Amino acid sequence: MDTSTIPEEFLKLTKTQAFRIAGIPKATFYRKYLNGDTKSISVSIDESGNEYIAFDELKRVFGEKVYEGLKKYIESSQKGGGEPVEIQEFDADTSESSHKLELQTVRLEGEIEKLKAVLVERERLIREQQDRIERLETRQDRLLEDKQTSKNISKGFFERIKAVFSG
């Protein structure tokens, strides 16, 4: 189904129409979709300055089920009751779960990027430490060589003195 079959007066919905068509309680609609941290439903403003929610926006968040919700809403309005559409918590929960998974995915991708940055930094520190260890080992080898050379020089010196006094 596409929006070309939707009556024109339902392409721009009031917030009340939107939560009724979505089939979720008003409080849930405002808390989770309009005012919460996610603000997953965009509210637009028409030429007269009135807020509205595009039907396509409702469909983007709640999926194809909004067509059935719209049908029930129109039928209810034609009966003159103006009664809210039957609340379909299962549909809302499914959409909400999908939305939560989407948010979780975004958060986890952000965490992965942070962890990658930490990994790069730690690898850099490890390379620095390895370079330092290599420099210290080289220095240690030089000192040991110098000590051996000094020992040999000293040994030769004492042997010459011994020879002078012995002979």
N, CA and C atoms as an extended XYZ file, in Angstrom:
501
Properties=species:S:1:pos:R:3:atomname:S:1:resname:S:1:resid:I:1 pbc="F F F"
N         0.842       -1.193        0.000 N   MET     1
C         0.000        0.000        0.000 CA  MET     1
C         0.880        1.247        0.000 C   MET     1
N         0.388        2.317       -0.632 N   ASP     2
C         1.130        3.561       -0.580 CA  ASP     2
C         0.185        4.697       -0.213 C   ASP     2
N         0.752        5.871        0.006 N   THR     3
C        -0.049        6.996        0.492 CA  THR     3
C        -0.987        7.568       -0.563 C   THR     3
N        -0.880        7.138       -1.814 N   SER     4
C        -1.788        7.667       -2.838 CA  SER     4
C        -3.230        7.212       -2.587 C   SER     4
N        -3.418        6.137       -1.824 N   THR     5
C        -4.769        5.650       -1.524 CA  THR     5
C        -5.319        6.246       -0.229 C   THR     5
N        -4.520        7.049        0.437 N   ILE     6
C        -4.928        7.658        1.718 CA  ILE     6
C        -5.702        8.941        1.423 C   ILE     6
N        -6.853        9.129        2.076 N   PRO     7
C        -7.570       10.409        1.897 CA  PRO     7
C        -6.651       11.573        2.283 C   PRO     7
N        -6.720       12.638        1.499 N   GLU     8
C        -5.810       13.768        1.674 CA  GLU     8
C        -5.813       14.329        3.090 C   GLU     8
N        -6.978       14.348        3.749 N   GLU     9
C        -7.045       14.927        5.101 CA  GLU     9
C        -6.272       14.092        6.130 C   GLU     9
N        -5.841       12.896        5.745 N   PHE    10
C        -5.076       12.056        6.674 CA  PHE    10
C        -3.586       11.993        6.328 C   PHE    10
N        -3.142       12.794        5.371 N   LEU    11
C        -1.718       12.841        5.057 CA  LEU    11
C        -0.962       13.666        6.095 C   LEU    11
N        -1.685       14.649        6.682 N   LYS    12
C        -1.120       15.451        7.764 CA  LYS    12
C        -1.990       15.208        8.989 C   LYS    12
N        -1.422       14.541        9.988 N   LEU    13
C        -2.192       14.118       11.159 CA  LEU    13
C        -1.903       14.985       12.375 C   LEU    13
N        -2.934       15.180       13.180 N   THR    14
C        -2.698       15.801       14.481 CA  THR    14
C        -2.022       14.748       15.357 C   THR    14
N        -1.488       15.176       16.472 N   LYS    15
C        -0.854       14.220       17.380 CA  LYS    15
C        -1.879       13.217       17.897 C   LYS    15
N        -3.095       13.684       18.151 N   THR    16
C        -4.148       12.791       18.629 CA  THR    16
C        -4.470       11.738       17.578 C   THR    16
N        -4.632       12.175       16.341 N   GLN    17
C        -4.899       11.216       15.270 CA  GLN    17
C        -3.736       10.221       15.156 C   GLN    17
N        -2.539       10.717       15.277 N   ALA    18
C        -1.359        9.862       15.098 CA  ALA    18
C        -1.311        8.746       16.136 C   ALA    18
N        -1.506        9.080       17.435 N   PHE    19
C        -1.406        8.008       18.427 CA  PHE    19
C        -2.578        7.046       18.325 C   PHE    19
N        -3.726        7.546       17.916 N   ARG    20
C        -4.874        6.641       17.741 CA  ARG    20
C        -4.665        5.716       16.552 C   ARG    20
N        -4.168        6.247       15.459 N   ILE    21
C        -3.910        5.422       14.271 CA  ILE    21
C        -2.784        4.424       14.548 C   ILE    21
N        -1.779        4.853       15.285 N   ALA    22
C        -0.678        3.950       15.639 CA  ALA    22
C        -1.155        2.851       16.582 C   ALA    22
N        -2.259        3.127       17.281 N   GLY    23
C        -2.832        2.114       18.163 CA  GLY    23
C        -2.091        1.956       19.471 C   GLY    23
N        -1.519        3.061       19.958 N   ILE    24
C        -0.840        2.991       21.252 CA  ILE    24
C        -1.393        4.065       22.173 C   ILE    24
N        -1.244        3.897       23.477 N   PRO    25
C        -1.752        4.898       24.417 CA  PRO    25
C        -1.078        6.260       24.213 C   PRO    25
N        -1.831        7.289       24.496 N   LYS    26
C        -1.340        8.659       24.331 CA  LYS    26
C        -0.041        8.885       25.114 C   LYS    26
N        -0.033        8.460       26.379 N   ALA    27
C         1.147        8.679       27.220 CA  ALA    27
C         2.377        7.990       26.632 C   ALA    27
N         2.194        6.774       26.147 N   THR    28
C         3.303        6.034       25.538 CA  THR    28
C         3.786        6.749       24.282 C   THR    28
N         2.845        7.200       23.483 N   PHE    29
C         3.183        7.889       22.238 CA  PHE    29
C         4.026        9.131       22.527 C   PHE    29
N         3.590        9.955       23.464 N   TYR    30
C         4.329       11.174       23.784 CA  TYR    30
C         5.678       10.847       24.416 C   TYR    30
N         5.672        9.926       25.379 N   ARG    31
C         6.887        9.626       26.136 CA  ARG    31
C         7.954        8.979       25.249 C   ARG    31
N         7.555        8.020       24.453 N   LYS    32
C         8.560        7.252       23.723 CA  LYS    32
C         8.851        7.763       22.322 C   LYS    32
N         7.919        8.451       21.723 N   TYR    33
C         8.117        8.815       20.319 CA  TYR    33
C         8.221       10.313       20.065 C   TYR    33
N         7.664       11.126       20.957 N   LEU    34
C         7.722       12.575       20.724 CA  LEU    34
C         8.648       13.305       21.681 C   LEU    34
N         8.633       12.937       22.972 N   ASN    35
C         9.365       13.713       23.967 CA  ASN    35
C        10.601       13.029       24.525 C   ASN    35
N        10.743       11.747       24.352 N   GLY    36
C        11.846       11.012       24.960 CA  GLY    36
C        13.185       11.361       24.340 C   GLY    36
N        14.196       10.639       24.790 N   ASP    37
C        15.542       10.847       24.272 CA  ASP    37
C        15.630       10.547       22.782 C   ASP    37
N        14.803        9.611       22.343 N   THR    38
C        14.887        9.183       20.950 CA  THR    38
C        14.184       10.128       19.995 C   THR    38
N        13.048       10.678       20.402 N   LYS    39
C        12.247       11.564       19.533 CA  LYS    39
C        12.203       11.007       18.118 C   LYS    39
N        11.736        9.770       18.010 N   SER    40
C        11.806        9.073       16.734 CA  SER    40
C        10.772        9.523       15.716 C   SER    40
N         9.765       10.281       16.131 N   ILE    41
C         8.770       10.786       15.181 CA  ILE    41
C         8.979       12.285       15.014 C   ILE    41
N         9.156       12.693       13.763 N   SER    42
C         9.347       14.112       13.475 CA  SER    42
C         8.004       14.814       13.376 C   SER    42
N         7.918       15.958       14.015 N   VAL    43
C         6.716       16.783       13.954 CA  VAL    43
C         7.031       17.965       13.042 C   VAL    43
N         6.157       18.201       12.069 N   SER    44
C         6.352       19.296       11.120 CA  SER    44
C         5.381       20.429       11.433 C   SER    44
N         5.584       21.552       10.768 N   ILE    45
C         4.711       22.712       10.951 CA  ILE    45
C         4.220       23.146        9.578 C   ILE    45
N         2.888       23.327        9.455 N   ASP    46
C         2.330       23.726        8.163 CA  ASP    46
C         2.417       25.237        7.977 C   ASP    46
N         1.877       25.703        6.860 N   GLU    47
C         1.936       27.130        6.518 CA  GLU    47
C         1.259       28.016        7.557 C   GLU    47
N         0.272       27.460        8.255 N   SER    48
C        -0.466       28.230        9.265 CA  SER    48
C         0.197       28.177       10.635 C   SER    48
N         1.288       27.460       10.731 N   GLY    49
C         1.990       27.355       12.009 CA  GLY    49
C         1.487       26.223       12.896 C   GLY    49
N         0.630       25.361       12.363 N   ASN    50
C         0.105       24.238       13.140 CA  ASN    50
C         1.033       23.031       13.018 C   ASN    50
N         1.215       22.340       14.132 N   GLU    51
C         2.032       21.138       14.112 CA  GLU    51
C         1.253       19.982       13.507 C   GLU    51
N         1.964       19.112       12.805 N   TYR    52
C         1.334       17.908       12.272 CA  TYR    52
C         2.394       16.821       12.131 C   TYR    52
N         1.918       15.601       12.021 N   ILE    53
C         2.789       14.457       11.775 CA  ILE    53
C         2.370       13.875       10.428 C   ILE    53
N         3.319       13.783        9.525 N   ALA    54
C         3.021       13.230        8.199 CA  ALA    54
C         2.704       11.742        8.339 C   ALA    54
N         1.711       11.296        7.576 N   PHE    55
C         1.344        9.886        7.612 CA  PHE    55
C         2.561        9.010        7.286 C   PHE    55
N         3.364        9.443        6.323 N   ASP    56
C         4.572        8.695        5.962 CA  ASP    56
C         5.526        8.555        7.150 C   ASP    56
N         5.565        9.563        7.988 N   GLU    57
C         6.420        9.524        9.180 CA  GLU    57
C         5.910        8.460       10.152 C   GLU    57
N         4.597        8.413       10.313 N   LEU    58
C         3.986        7.392       11.170 CA  LEU    58
C         4.262        6.002       10.593 C   LEU    58
N         4.164        5.881        9.287 N   LYS    59
C         4.427        4.604        8.630 CA  LYS    59
C         5.896        4.211        8.781 C   LYS    59
N         6.794        5.174        8.718 N   ARG    60
C         8.220        4.893        8.864 CA  ARG    60
C         8.519        4.268       10.223 C   ARG    60
N         7.862        4.776       11.268 N   VAL    61
C         8.126        4.301       12.626 CA  VAL    61
C         7.360        3.028       12.949 C   VAL    61
N         6.094        2.950       12.549 N   PHE    62
C         5.241        1.828       12.953 CA  PHE    62
C         5.016        0.789       11.852 C   PHE    62
N         5.473        1.054       10.649 N   GLY    63
C         5.354        0.082        9.580 CA  GLY    63
C         3.974        0.066        8.930 C   GLY    63
N         3.759       -0.975        8.162 N   GLU    64
C         2.539       -1.136        7.370 CA  GLU    64
C         1.273       -1.226        8.225 C   GLU    64
N         1.409       -1.527        9.494 N   LYS    65
C         0.240       -1.697       10.369 CA  LYS    65
C        -0.578       -0.408       10.513 C   LYS    65
N         0.040        0.732       10.176 N   VAL    66
C        -0.706        1.986       10.308 CA  VAL    66
C        -1.857        2.074        9.310 C   VAL    66
N        -1.763        1.335        8.199 N   TYR    67
C        -2.871        1.353        7.239 CA  TYR    67
C        -4.132        0.765        7.874 C   TYR    67
N        -3.947       -0.333        8.612 N   GLU    68
C        -5.083       -0.943        9.316 CA  GLU    68
C        -5.594       -0.004       10.415 C   GLU    68
N        -4.659        0.645       11.115 N   GLY    69
C        -5.046        1.606       12.145 CA  GLY    69
C        -5.822        2.776       11.559 C   GLY    69
N        -5.400        3.257       10.401 N   LEU    70
C        -6.103        4.351        9.725 CA  LEU    70
C        -7.499        3.906        9.311 C   LEU    70
N        -7.594        2.701        8.781 N   LYS    71
C        -8.898        2.177        8.367 CA  LYS    71
C        -9.853        2.148        9.564 C   LYS    71
N        -9.393        1.636       10.690 N   LYS    72
C       -10.227        1.575       11.902 CA  LYS    72
C       -10.579        2.979       12.387 C   LYS    72
N        -9.609        3.883       12.299 N   TYR    73
C        -9.847        5.258       12.746 CA  TYR    73
C       -10.928        5.912       11.885 C   TYR    73
N       -10.847        5.739       10.570 N   ILE    74
C       -11.836        6.325        9.657 CA  ILE    74
C       -13.210        5.723        9.921 C   ILE    74
N       -13.266        4.399       10.077 N   GLU    75
C       -14.548        3.737       10.365 CA  GLU    75
C       -15.141        4.262       11.667 C   GLU    75
N       -14.330        4.421       12.672 N   SER    76
C       -14.786        4.914       13.966 CA  SER    76
C       -15.308        6.344       13.837 C   SER    76
N       -14.596        7.169       13.059 N   SER    77
C       -15.009        8.566       12.863 CA  SER    77
C       -16.331        8.645       12.108 C   SER    77
N       -16.517        7.764       11.127 N   GLN    78
C       -17.744        7.772       10.338 CA  GLN    78
C       -18.943        7.339       11.165 C   GLN    78
N       -18.717        6.534       12.182 N   LYS    79
C       -19.807        6.123       13.062 CA  LYS    79
C       -20.229        7.272       13.972 C   LYS    79
N       -19.429        8.311       13.965 N   GLY    80
C       -19.771        9.477       14.769 CA  GLY    80
C       -19.320        9.376       16.205 C   GLY    80
N       -18.743        8.262       16.549 N   GLY    81
C       -18.318        8.081       17.935 CA  GLY    81
C       -17.046        8.818       18.262 C   GLY    81
N       -16.197        8.971       17.272 N   GLY    82
C       -14.919        9.605       17.540 CA  GLY    82
C       -14.108        8.812       18.553 C   GLY    82
N       -14.479        7.563       18.723 N   GLU    83
C       -13.793        6.708       19.696 CA  GLU    83
C       -12.370        6.429       19.224 C   GLU    83
N       -11.482        6.305       20.168 N   PRO    84
C       -10.125        5.957       19.760 CA  PRO    84
C       -10.083        4.564       19.163 C   PRO    84
N        -9.143        4.351       18.294 N   VAL    85
C        -8.954        3.042       17.684 CA  VAL    85
C        -8.518        2.078       18.784 C   VAL    85
N        -8.931        0.843       18.658 N   GLU    86
C        -8.540       -0.184       19.625 CA  GLU    86
C        -7.022       -0.181       19.766 C   GLU    86
N        -6.564       -0.178       20.977 N   ILE    87
C        -5.126       -0.117       21.222 CA  ILE    87
C        -4.518       -1.487       20.957 C   ILE    87
N        -3.505       -1.490       20.130 N   GLN    88
C        -2.844       -2.728       19.744 CA  GLN    88
C        -1.447       -2.730       20.341 C   GLN    88
N        -1.365       -3.037       21.621 N   GLU    89
C        -0.076       -2.991       22.305 CA  GLU    89
C         0.956       -3.893       21.659 C   GLU    89
N         0.524       -5.034       21.125 N   PHE    90
C         1.483       -5.939       20.511 CA  PHE    90
C         2.214       -5.238       19.369 C   PHE    90
N         1.455       -4.543       18.521 N   ASP    91
C         2.062       -3.834       17.406 CA  ASP    91
C         3.013       -2.757       17.905 C   ASP    91
N         2.574       -2.034       18.911 N   ALA    92
C         3.419       -0.966       19.455 CA  ALA    92
C         4.663       -1.566       20.083 C   ALA    92
N         4.491       -2.672       20.797 N   ASP    93
C         5.649       -3.306       21.423 CA  ASP    93
C         6.638       -3.783       20.379 C   ASP    93
N         6.120       -4.348       19.292 N   THR    94
C         6.988       -4.832       18.231 CA  THR    94
C         7.769       -3.667       17.644 C   THR    94
N         7.078       -2.579       17.353 N   SER    95
C         7.740       -1.409       16.805 CA  SER    95
C         8.717       -0.834       17.812 C   SER    95
N         8.298       -0.797       19.075 N   GLU    96
C         9.152       -0.266       20.134 CA  GLU    96
C        10.406       -1.124       20.271 C   GLU    96
N        10.235       -2.439       20.231 N   SER    97
C        11.387       -3.343       20.321 CA  SER    97
C        12.324       -3.121       19.151 C   SER    97
N        11.743       -2.969       17.981 N   SER    98
C        12.553       -2.716       16.793 CA  SER    98
C        13.326       -1.410       16.947 C   SER    98
N        12.644       -0.407       17.453 N   HIS    99
C        13.285        0.884       17.657 CA  HIS    99
C        14.392        0.781       18.709 C   HIS    99
N        14.124        0.053       19.794 N   LYS   100
C        15.138       -0.127       20.840 CA  LYS   100
C        16.361       -0.844       20.280 C   LYS   100
N        16.128       -1.853       19.448 N   LEU   101
C        17.250       -2.564       18.836 CA  LEU   101
C        18.065       -1.641       17.945 C   LEU   101
N        17.364       -0.791       17.222 N   GLU   102
C        18.040        0.163       16.348 CA  GLU   102
C        18.915        1.108       17.184 C   GLU   102
N        18.367        1.621       18.280 N   LEU   103
C        19.134        2.510       19.152 CA  LEU   103
C        20.321        1.786       19.782 C   LEU   103
N        20.077        0.556       20.202 N   GLN   104
C        21.141       -0.239       20.796 CA  GLN   104
C        22.258       -0.467       19.779 C   GLN   104
N        21.886       -0.717       18.558 N   THR   105
C        22.878       -0.919       17.499 CA  THR   105
C        23.736        0.326       17.324 C   THR   105
N        23.101        1.483       17.302 N   VAL   106
C        23.842        2.741       17.156 CA  VAL   106
C        24.778        2.942       18.340 C   VAL   106
N        24.263        2.690       19.564 N   ARG   107
C        25.105        2.840       20.757 CA  ARG   107
C        26.286        1.872       20.717 C   ARG   107
N        26.029        0.630       20.331 N   LEU   108
C        27.099       -0.367       20.288 CA  LEU   108
C        28.137       -0.029       19.224 C   LEU   108
N        27.673        0.496       18.096 N   GLU   109
C        28.627        0.918       17.072 CA  GLU   109
C        29.519        2.037       17.598 C   GLU   109
N        28.925        2.941       18.370 N   GLY   110
C        29.713        4.008       19.002 CA  GLY   110
C        30.719        3.438       19.984 C   GLY   110
N        30.296        2.468       20.778 N   GLU   111
C        31.196        1.816       21.738 CA  GLU   111
C        32.341        1.118       21.011 C   GLU   111
N        32.028        0.472       19.902 N   ILE   112
C        33.063       -0.210       19.117 CA  ILE   112
C        34.104        0.797       18.636 C   ILE   112
N        33.643        1.944       18.160 N   GLU   113
C        34.572        2.980       17.700 CA  GLU   113
C        35.462        3.466       18.843 C   GLU   113
N        34.866        3.657       20.024 N   LYS   114
C        35.658        4.070       21.187 CA  LYS   114
C        36.692        3.009       21.535 C   LYS   114
N        36.284        1.750       21.527 N   LEU   115
C        37.201        0.654       21.854 CA  LEU   115
C        38.324        0.543       20.821 C   LEU   115
N        37.992        0.790       19.560 N   LYS   116
C        39.029        0.778       18.533 CA  LYS   116
C        40.071        1.863       18.814 C   LYS   116
N        39.604        3.047       19.221 N   ALA   117
C        40.521        4.146       19.539 CA  ALA   117
C        41.399        3.771       20.732 C   ALA   117
N        40.816        3.136       21.741 N   VAL   118
C        41.585        2.701       22.909 CA  VAL   118
C        42.634        1.668       22.482 C   VAL   118
N        42.235        0.742       21.626 N   LEU   119
C        43.144       -0.288       21.146 CA  LEU   119
C        44.327        0.332       20.403 C   LEU   119
N        44.060        1.285       19.537 N   VAL   120
C        45.125        1.952       18.787 CA  VAL   120
C        46.096        2.637       19.745 C   VAL   120
N        45.558        3.307       20.757 N   GLU   121
C        46.403        3.998       21.739 CA  GLU   121
C        47.254        2.996       22.525 C   GLU   121
N        46.658        1.896       22.928 N   ARG   122
C        47.407        0.888       23.686 CA  ARG   122
C        48.483        0.234       22.821 C   ARG   122
N        48.188        0.001       21.572 N   GLU   123
C        49.200       -0.547       20.667 CA  GLU   123
C        50.371        0.421       20.524 C   GLU   123
N        50.075        1.713       20.467 N   ARG   124
C        51.133        2.726       20.386 CA  ARG   124
C        51.993        2.690       21.645 C   ARG   124
N        51.358        2.597       22.810 N   LEU   125
C        52.100        2.540       24.079 CA  LEU   125
C        52.964        1.278       24.152 C   LEU   125
N        52.440        0.165       23.673 N   ILE   126
C        53.210       -1.085       23.673 CA  ILE   126
C        54.443       -0.940       22.786 C   ILE   126
N        54.273       -0.339       21.604 N   ARG   127
C        55.426       -0.122       20.718 CA  ARG   127
C        56.470        0.770       21.380 C   ARG   127
N        56.015        1.820       22.066 N   GLU   128
C        56.946        2.697       22.778 CA  GLU   128
C        57.715        1.927       23.839 C   GLU   128
N        57.018        1.077       24.598 N   GLN   129
C        57.676        0.290       25.647 CA  GLN   129
C        58.658       -0.721       25.040 C   GLN   129
N        58.276       -1.326       23.928 N   GLN   130
C        59.178       -2.268       23.267 CA  GLN   130
C        60.445       -1.553       22.786 C   GLN   130
N        60.284       -0.352       22.232 N   ASP   131
C        61.439        0.441       21.802 CA  ASP   131
C        62.327        0.785       22.995 C   ASP   131
N        61.718        1.152       24.098 N   ARG   132
C        62.471        1.494       25.314 CA  ARG   132
C        63.246        0.280       25.818 C   ARG   132
N        62.590       -0.880       25.827 N   ILE   133
C        63.254       -2.116       26.274 CA  ILE   133
C        64.448       -2.418       25.369 C   ILE   133
N        64.266       -2.252       24.077 N   GLU   134
C        65.350       -2.503       23.129 CA  GLU   134
C        66.528       -1.570       23.384 C   GLU   134
N        66.243       -0.279       23.631 N   ARG   135
C        67.315        0.690       23.923 CA  ARG   135
C        68.041        0.323       25.215 C   ARG   135
N        67.288       -0.106       26.242 N   LEU   136
C        67.902       -0.489       27.517 CA  LEU   136
C        68.767       -1.744       27.365 C   LEU   136
N        68.295       -2.712       26.575 N   GLU   137
C        69.091       -3.919       26.343 CA  GLU   137
C        70.384       -3.586       25.611 C   GLU   137
N        70.298       -2.691       24.632 N   THR   138
C        71.498       -2.262       23.905 CA  THR   138
C        72.467       -1.574       24.860 C   THR   138
N        71.953       -0.719       25.686 N   ARG   139
C        72.795       -0.013       26.671 CA  ARG   139
C        73.438       -1.009       27.640 C   ARG   139
N        72.665       -1.990       28.081 N   GLN   140
C        73.173       -3.022       28.997 CA  GLN   140
C        74.307       -3.797       28.332 C   GLN   140
N        74.122       -4.160       27.065 N   ASP   141
C        75.169       -4.885       26.341 CA  ASP   141
C        76.443       -4.062       26.259 C   ASP   141
N        76.327       -2.777       25.965 N   ARG   142
C        77.501       -1.887       25.890 CA  ARG   142
C        78.204       -1.801       27.230 C   ARG   142
N        77.424       -1.674       28.295 N   LEU   143
C        78.037       -1.598       29.627 CA  LEU   143
C        78.785       -2.884       29.969 C   LEU   143
N        78.201       -4.021       29.631 N   LEU   144
C        78.864       -5.303       29.890 CA  LEU   144
C        80.145       -5.427       29.065 C   LEU   144
N        80.075       -4.972       27.805 N   GLU   145
C        81.282       -4.994       26.966 CA  GLU   145
C        82.350       -4.084       27.547 C   GLU   145
N        81.955       -2.877       27.982 N   ASP   146
C        82.905       -1.943       28.583 CA  ASP   146
C        83.515       -2.537       29.843 C   ASP   146
N        82.717       -3.232       30.643 N   LYS   147
C        83.211       -3.837       31.885 CA  LYS   147
C        84.220       -4.929       31.562 C   LYS   147
N        83.926       -5.744       30.554 N   GLN   148
C        84.842       -6.823       30.161 CA  GLN   148
C        86.147       -6.238       29.651 C   GLN   148
N        86.066       -5.191       28.834 N   THR   149
C        87.258       -4.540       28.304 CA  THR   149
C        88.073       -3.948       29.441 C   THR   149
N        87.378       -3.303       30.364 N   SER   150
C        88.056       -2.701       31.518 CA  SER   150
C        88.721       -3.778       32.358 C   SER   150
N        88.092       -4.911       32.509 N   LYS   151
C        88.627       -6.025       33.284 CA  LYS   151
C        89.894       -6.548       32.614 C   LYS   151
N        89.841       -6.668       31.286 N   ASN   152
C        91.004       -7.152       30.548 CA  ASN   152
C        92.167       -6.179       30.661 C   ASN   152
N        91.868       -4.899       30.581 N   ILE   153
C        92.905       -3.882       30.707 CA  ILE   153
C        93.525       -3.959       32.098 C   ILE   153
N        92.662       -4.066       33.118 N   SER   154
C        93.152       -4.152       34.499 CA  SER   154
C        93.999       -5.409       34.689 C   SER   154
N        93.572       -6.526       34.159 N   LYS   155
C        94.280       -7.800       34.297 CA  LYS   155
C        95.671       -7.673       33.671 C   LYS   155
N        95.718       -7.093       32.483 N   GLY   156
C        97.003       -6.904       31.802 CA  GLY   156
C        97.925       -5.983       32.591 C   GLY   156
N        97.371       -4.946       33.178 N   PHE   157
C        98.144       -3.989       33.957 CA  PHE   157
C        98.758       -4.666       35.175 C   PHE   157
N        97.952       -5.437       35.899 N   PHE   158
C        98.444       -6.111       37.103 CA  PHE   158
C        99.466       -7.194       36.752 C   PHE   158
N        99.309       -7.862       35.622 N   GLU   159
C       100.297       -8.871       35.215 CA  GLU   159
C       101.633       -8.216       34.909 C   GLU   159
N       101.644       -7.033       34.287 N   ARG   160
C       102.902       -6.323       33.989 CA  ARG   160
C       103.568       -5.854       35.273 C   ARG   160
N       102.781       -5.372       36.233 N   ILE   161
C       103.361       -4.934       37.510 CA  ILE   161
C       103.970       -6.154       38.235 C   ILE   161
N       103.255       -7.234       38.227 N   LYS   162
C       103.722       -8.476       38.866 CA  LYS   162
C       105.026       -8.936       38.220 C   LYS   162
N       105.081       -8.842       36.888 N   ALA   163
C       106.278       -9.254       36.189 CA  ALA   163
C       107.457       -8.361       36.535 C   ALA   163
N       107.214       -7.048       36.700 N   VAL   164
C       108.264       -6.099       37.021 CA  VAL   164
C       108.804       -6.429       38.416 C   VAL   164
N       107.979       -6.692       39.362 N   PHE   165
C       108.402       -6.955       40.726 CA  PHE   165
C       108.935       -8.385       40.887 C   PHE   165
N       108.561       -9.271       40.091 N   SER   166
C       109.000      -10.664       40.195 CA  SER   166
C       110.369      -10.833       39.505 C   SER   166
N       110.683      -10.151       38.604 N   GLY   167
C       111.818      -10.407       37.772 CA  GLY   167
C       113.019       -9.643       37.942 C   GLY   167
